[in-house]
Amino acid sequence: MNTHLTPFSDLTPDLILNALDSIGLQCDSRLLALNSYENRVYQVGIENSSFIVTKFYRPERWSTPAILEEHSFVKELSDSEIPVVPALPDSENKTLHLINGFRFSVYPRQGGRVPELDNREKLEWMGRLVARIHAVGALKPFKERPTLNIAGFGDEPRDYLLSRDFIPADLIEAYSTVSSHALSAVRRCFDRAGKVNTLRLHGDCYPGNILWTDDGPHFVDFDDSRMGPAIQDLWMLLSGGREEMTVQLKHLLTGYRTFYDFDTRELHLVEALRTLRLIHYSAWIARRWNDPAFPMAFPWFNTPRYWQDRIIELREQIALMDEEPLGSF
């Protein structure tokens, strides 16, 4: 299996069903691919039962200990009655399995819809739950998973992009210059914030990884879980203009502070973390370009218009990072 070129080319429907059969789950051949690019995720019907969800991990992305560390963290959250979806253990209490070189795990199916965080009640609810995640996350650090930092999410992804052929030749200098200036602004933001605490995070806490039911929100997909500042799990819940985000943040932090303290110095990091995510996101697509799913999903990626937009976007971020942070509460 050539994991670098076609990491999931050998992952056939038969292999998926055989994988589940190998851990005692008899499938009824109902198989539906769910929306996931980094890994491969399927909803599968089980005989004389309903559905489960199985995730096949992208080869070589995480080590086995790092995946197990994520599983352990989510179980800690579940044991604390936080609405998350932990991996299901088999009869030997294992949550990570192997077949033909593919590691996979199984989850209960969690229904729900992507939330519209459009009122005070929902935002305070989200703030309370994120705070409860962080209260558990602060109890001990990850040992196998990395820390969100400028080097890993900014410098290295930028170097990767500039060393490949994705950026059109006539835009390389512009992207190199603006990304360098953007990362300098990121460093200024981190300097203004000073030394802030890091803890175990969801890591990718945007509305698409939250499923809302009549019982409230449920957090899914901790695949990007890592160490980092608390604000990382809050800023991606904000949307709109500065005035709108200020109001949303106030409500989030009102709920958050019910269960956990918040260091207002971290507000200096909101636009810096957004900038790092933008640079990292482009490099993420570039790294996955040999996976056939990516050119189909992102056909505009290697076009001049895409990189022109990224240059403009980073220029806007530089200006935002030099502004006062969103209000302190």
C-alpha positions as CSV (number, residue, x, y, z in Angstrom):
1,M,0.0,0.0,0.0
2,N,1.5,3.3,-1.1
3,T,0.3,5.5,1.7
4,H,2.0,8.7,0.4
5,L,0.3,8.6,-3.0
6,T,-3.1,7.0,-2.5
7,P,-3.5,6.4,1.2
8,F,-7.0,5.0,1.1
9,S,-6.9,3.2,-2.3
10,D,-7.0,-0.2,-0.7
11,L,-9.9,0.7,1.6
12,T,-12.7,-1.1,-0.2
13,P,-16.3,-1.7,1.0
14,D,-15.4,-5.4,1.6
15,L,-12.4,-4.5,3.7
16,I,-14.5,-2.1,5.8
17,L,-17.1,-4.8,6.4
18,N,-14.4,-7.4,7.2
19,A,-12.8,-5.0,9.6
20,L,-16.0,-4.6,11.6
21,D,-16.6,-8.4,11.4
22,S,-13.1,-8.9,12.9
23,I,-14.2,-7.2,16.1
24,G,-17.5,-9.0,16.3
25,L,-19.8,-6.5,14.5
26,Q,-22.0,-8.2,11.9
27,C,-22.9,-5.7,9.3
28,D,-26.0,-5.8,7.1
29,S,-24.3,-4.1,4.2
30,R,-25.8,-0.7,4.8
31,L,-22.7,1.5,4.2
32,L,-22.7,5.3,3.8
33,A,-19.6,7.4,3.5
34,L,-19.7,10.5,5.7
35,N,-18.1,13.9,5.0
36,S,-14.5,13.6,6.0
37,Y,-11.3,14.3,4.1
38,E,-8.5,13.7,6.6
39,N,-9.7,10.3,7.5
40,R,-12.4,8.0,6.1
41,V,-15.6,7.8,8.1
42,Y,-18.6,5.6,7.4
43,Q,-22.0,4.9,8.9
44,V,-22.6,1.2,8.9
45,G,-25.8,-0.8,9.6
46,I,-25.5,-3.6,12.1
47,E,-27.6,-6.7,12.0
48,N,-30.5,-6.8,14.4
49,S,-29.5,-3.3,15.6
50,S,-29.2,0.2,14.3
51,F,-26.1,2.0,13.0
52,I,-22.5,2.6,14.2
53,V,-19.9,5.0,12.8
54,T,-16.4,3.7,12.0
55,K,-13.4,5.9,11.4
56,F,-10.3,4.7,9.4
57,Y,-7.4,6.8,10.2
58,R,-5.1,8.4,7.6
59,P,-1.9,6.3,7.6
60,E,1.1,8.0,9.1
61,R,-0.6,11.0,10.4
62,W,-0.8,10.1,14.1
63,S,1.1,7.5,16.0
64,T,-0.9,4.8,17.7
65,P,-0.1,6.2,21.1
66,A,-1.3,9.6,20.0
67,I,-4.6,8.2,18.8
68,L,-5.1,6.2,22.0
69,E,-4.3,9.4,24.0
70,E,-7.2,11.1,22.1
71,H,-9.5,8.2,22.9
72,S,-8.5,8.4,26.6
73,F,-9.2,12.1,26.7
74,V,-12.6,11.8,25.2
75,K,-13.5,9.0,27.6
76,E,-12.4,11.3,30.5
77,L,-14.8,13.9,29.2
78,S,-17.6,11.3,28.8
79,D,-17.0,10.0,32.3
80,S,-17.5,13.6,33.5
81,E,-20.9,13.6,31.8
82,I,-19.8,16.1,29.1
83,P,-21.7,15.4,25.8
84,V,-19.0,13.9,23.6
85,V,-18.9,10.7,21.6
86,P,-16.2,8.3,22.9
87,A,-14.8,5.3,20.9
88,L,-16.6,2.1,21.7
89,P,-14.4,-0.6,23.3
90,D,-14.5,-4.2,22.1
91,S,-14.7,-7.3,24.3
92,E,-11.1,-6.9,25.2
93,N,-11.7,-3.2,26.1
94,K,-9.7,-2.0,23.0
95,T,-10.8,1.1,21.1
96,L,-8.2,1.0,18.3
97,H,-8.1,-1.9,15.9
98,L,-5.9,-2.9,12.9
99,I,-6.7,-4.6,9.6
100,N,-4.4,-4.7,6.5
101,G,-2.4,-1.8,7.7
102,F,-5.4,0.4,8.5
103,R,-6.1,1.5,12.0
104,F,-9.8,2.1,12.8
105,S,-12.2,2.7,15.6
106,V,-16.0,2.5,16.2
107,Y,-18.4,5.0,17.6
108,P,-22.1,5.1,18.4
109,R,-24.0,7.1,15.9
110,Q,-24.8,10.6,17.2
111,G,-27.6,12.5,15.6
112,G,-28.0,16.2,15.5
113,R,-27.6,19.3,13.3
114,V,-25.0,21.9,13.0
115,P,-26.0,24.7,15.4
116,E,-26.7,28.3,14.6
117,L,-25.1,30.1,17.5
118,D,-27.4,33.1,17.1
119,N,-28.6,33.9,20.6
120,R,-27.4,34.5,24.1
121,E,-28.7,31.2,25.5
122,K,-27.0,29.0,23.0
123,L,-23.7,30.9,23.3
124,E,-23.7,30.7,27.1
125,W,-24.5,27.0,26.9
126,M,-21.6,26.5,24.5
127,G,-19.3,28.5,26.8
128,R,-20.3,26.4,29.8
129,L,-19.5,23.1,28.0
130,V,-16.2,24.3,26.5
131,A,-15.2,25.4,30.1
132,R,-16.1,21.9,31.4
133,I,-13.9,20.4,28.6
134,H,-11.1,22.6,29.6
135,A,-11.5,21.9,33.3
136,V,-10.9,18.2,32.5
137,G,-8.2,19.1,29.9
138,A,-6.2,21.0,32.5
139,L,-5.9,18.1,34.9
140,K,-2.9,16.7,33.0
141,P,-1.0,17.3,29.7
142,F,-0.9,15.3,26.5
143,K,2.4,13.4,26.2
144,E,2.0,12.2,22.6
145,R,0.1,15.0,21.0
146,P,1.7,18.3,20.0
147,T,1.2,21.9,21.2
148,L,-0.4,24.5,18.9
149,N,2.4,27.0,18.3
150,I,3.8,29.4,15.7
151,A,6.5,27.0,14.5
152,G,4.1,24.0,13.8
153,F,1.1,26.0,12.5
154,G,2.9,28.9,10.8
155,D,6.6,28.7,10.0
156,E,6.7,25.1,8.9
157,P,3.5,25.2,6.8
158,R,4.7,28.4,5.1
159,D,8.0,26.8,4.3
160,Y,6.3,23.8,2.9
161,L,4.1,25.9,0.5
162,L,7.0,28.0,-0.7
163,S,9.1,24.9,-1.4
164,R,6.4,23.2,-3.7
165,D,4.9,24.2,-7.0
166,F,1.4,25.1,-5.8
167,I,1.8,28.9,-5.8
168,P,2.0,30.4,-9.3
169,A,5.5,31.7,-10.1
170,D,4.3,35.3,-10.5
171,L,2.7,35.2,-7.0
172,I,5.4,33.5,-5.0
173,E,7.2,36.7,-4.0
174,A,4.0,38.3,-2.9
175,Y,2.9,35.3,-0.9
176,S,6.4,35.0,0.7
177,T,6.4,38.6,1.7
178,V,2.9,38.9,3.1
179,S,3.1,35.5,4.9
180,S,6.4,36.6,6.5
181,H,4.8,39.9,7.6
182,A,1.8,38.0,8.9
183,L,3.9,35.7,11.0
184,S,5.8,38.7,12.4
185,A,2.4,40.1,13.5
186,V,1.5,36.8,15.0
187,R,4.6,36.9,17.1
188,R,3.7,40.4,18.3
189,C,0.3,39.2,19.3
190,F,1.9,36.3,21.3
191,D,4.3,38.8,22.9
192,R,1.5,41.0,24.0
193,A,-0.4,38.1,25.5
194,G,2.7,36.9,27.4
195,K,3.0,33.5,28.8
196,V,-0.4,31.9,28.9
197,N,-1.4,28.5,30.1
198,T,-1.9,25.6,27.7
199,L,-4.2,22.6,28.2
200,R,-5.7,19.7,26.4
201,L,-8.2,21.1,23.8
202,H,-10.8,19.9,21.3
203,G,-8.5,21.7,18.9
204,D,-11.0,22.1,16.0
205,C,-14.0,23.5,17.8
206,Y,-16.0,25.1,15.1
207,P,-19.8,24.6,14.6
208,G,-19.3,21.7,12.0
209,N,-17.9,19.6,14.9
210,I,-20.9,20.2,17.1
211,L,-24.2,18.4,16.7
212,W,-27.2,20.0,18.4
213,T,-30.2,18.0,19.5
214,D,-33.2,18.7,21.7
215,D,-30.8,17.9,24.6
216,G,-28.3,20.5,23.5
217,P,-24.9,20.4,21.9
218,H,-22.7,17.3,21.5
219,F,-19.0,17.6,20.6
220,V,-17.6,15.3,18.0
221,D,-14.3,14.6,16.1
222,F,-11.4,15.2,18.5
223,D,-9.0,14.2,15.8
224,D,-7.2,17.5,16.0
225,S,-7.0,17.5,19.8
226,R,-3.7,19.0,21.1
227,M,-2.3,21.3,23.8
228,G,-2.9,25.0,23.4
229,P,-4.4,28.1,24.9
230,A,-8.1,28.0,25.9
231,I,-9.1,30.7,23.4
232,Q,-8.4,28.2,20.6
233,D,-11.7,26.4,21.4
234,L,-13.6,29.7,21.6
235,W,-12.6,31.9,18.7
236,M,-13.9,29.5,16.0
237,L,-17.4,29.8,17.5
238,L,-17.4,33.6,16.6
239,S,-18.7,34.9,13.3
240,G,-19.6,38.2,11.6
241,G,-18.0,41.6,12.0
242,R,-16.1,42.9,15.0
243,E,-19.2,44.2,16.8
244,E,-21.1,40.9,16.4
245,M,-18.1,38.9,17.5
246,T,-17.7,41.1,20.6
247,V,-21.2,40.4,21.7
248,Q,-20.9,36.7,20.9
249,L,-17.6,36.5,22.9
250,K,-19.2,38.2,25.9
251,H,-21.9,35.6,26.0
252,L,-19.5,32.7,25.5
253,L,-17.3,34.0,28.3
254,T,-20.3,34.5,30.6
255,G,-21.1,30.9,30.3
256,Y,-17.4,29.8,30.3
257,R,-16.6,31.5,33.6
258,T,-19.4,29.6,35.3
259,F,-17.1,26.6,35.3
260,Y,-13.5,27.8,34.6
261,D,-11.4,30.9,34.8
262,F,-10.4,32.7,31.6
263,D,-7.2,34.7,31.2
264,T,-8.2,37.9,29.3
265,R,-4.6,38.2,28.0
266,E,-5.6,35.4,25.6
267,L,-7.8,37.8,23.7
268,H,-4.6,39.1,22.0
269,L,-4.4,35.7,20.3
270,V,-7.7,35.6,18.5
271,E,-6.6,37.0,15.2
272,A,-3.1,35.5,15.5
273,L,-4.6,32.0,15.8
274,R,-6.9,32.7,12.9
275,T,-3.9,33.7,10.8
276,L,-2.1,30.5,11.8
277,R,-5.1,28.5,10.8
278,L,-5.3,30.1,7.4
279,I,-1.7,29.4,6.6
280,H,-1.9,25.8,8.0
281,Y,-5.1,25.1,6.0
282,S,-3.5,25.9,2.7
283,A,-0.5,23.7,3.6
284,W,-2.9,20.9,4.7
285,I,-4.6,20.8,1.3
286,A,-1.2,20.9,-0.4
287,R,0.1,17.9,1.7
288,R,-3.0,15.9,0.8
289,W,-3.0,16.7,-3.0
290,N,-2.0,13.2,-4.0
291,D,-5.1,11.9,-2.3
292,P,-7.7,11.8,-5.1
293,A,-10.4,13.1,-2.8
294,F,-8.6,16.5,-2.5
295,P,-8.5,17.7,-6.1
296,M,-12.1,16.8,-6.4
297,A,-13.1,18.6,-3.2
298,F,-10.8,21.6,-3.8
299,P,-10.5,22.1,-7.6
300,W,-9.7,25.8,-7.2
301,F,-6.7,25.2,-4.9
302,N,-3.9,25.5,-7.4
303,T,-5.4,28.3,-9.4
304,P,-4.0,31.9,-9.5
305,R,-7.3,33.2,-8.0
306,Y,-7.0,31.1,-4.9
307,W,-3.5,32.4,-4.1
308,Q,-4.5,36.0,-4.9
309,D,-7.3,35.7,-2.4
310,R,-4.9,34.2,0.2
311,I,-2.5,37.1,-0.2
312,I,-5.4,39.6,0.3
313,E,-6.6,37.6,3.3
314,L,-3.3,37.7,5.0
315,R,-2.9,41.4,4.4
316,E,-6.3,41.9,6.1
317,Q,-5.1,39.7,9.0
318,I,-2.0,41.9,9.4
319,A,-4.2,44.9,9.9
320,L,-6.5,43.1,12.3
321,M,-3.6,41.9,14.4
322,D,-2.5,45.4,14.9
323,E,-5.9,46.5,16.2
324,E,-7.0,46.3,19.8
325,P,-8.2,42.8,20.7
326,L,-11.9,42.1,21.2
327,G,-13.2,43.5,24.5
328,S,-12.2,42.2,27.9
329,F,-15.0,41.0,30.1
